[in-house]
Amino acid sequence: MKIQWSYSSLKTFEQCPKKYYHLKVAQDVKDSGSKATIYGSSMHKAAEDYIKDGAPVPPQFKYVVKILDALNRIEGDKHCELKLGLRKTEEGEYKPCGFSDPDYWWHGIADLVIINGSVAYSVDYKTSKNAKYADTKQLDIAAAALFIHFPQLEKIKSSLLFVVSNDFIRKDHYVEHLDSYFGSFTPLLDRLDAAFASDVWNVNTGPLCGYCPVSQCDFNRRY
């Protein structure tokens, strides 16, 4: 089976293959989200509307205005909620494609991208309370996709912006390291490919079992 993935779906597989199976393969379970994810989605929409259209920020998100103003002052073409897709050829080359193209290999959405000549800024908003569990690999794949979609780019200044705690996790990406950004995902993608080939989806148990929507799992403690 041809693998199609996003950063979040691959993280789900890493967290628990059984959960991934029910959400992405059998599709017999739907994750309706939580208060935290709904809050995050609303904050992303408020940031998009403010930067793109100058729309007022809802009162509950007023604390992000100073941060958004600082981002707005960065020179360059601004792209909010930029949808990106990549195809992978049989020769192993990566080509740009639409987010929803049927033959995409990877797809994702960059919260804010600012392009100024050969340099870009890529910002991913986070609404968790602190940066303790920050994972910059999310920035790696977004940067790789941006290098493919905008071949004039030589450097990307990437960051995870934790808007609640006002923490920035920064990482610079360079086009000459493109292969390494893709390669960092290879081991986990190989495991995903093996799961599809064998149709074996093992359970990983842990504290997050208490929040899992897969009620038919023996380890689910919500039901």
Protein Blocks (a to p, Z undefined) as FASTA:
>chain_A
ZZdddfklmmmmmmommlmmmmmmnopaccebjfklmmmmmmmmmmmmmmmnopacdfkl
mmmmmmmmmmmmpgcdddehiacdddddfkopacdddfklmkbfbdcddfbacdehjacc
dddddfbfbfklgcfklmmmmmmmmmmmmmmbmbdcdddddfknopacdddddfklmmmm
mmmmmmmmmmmmmmmmnopacddddfklmmccblkbmklckZZ
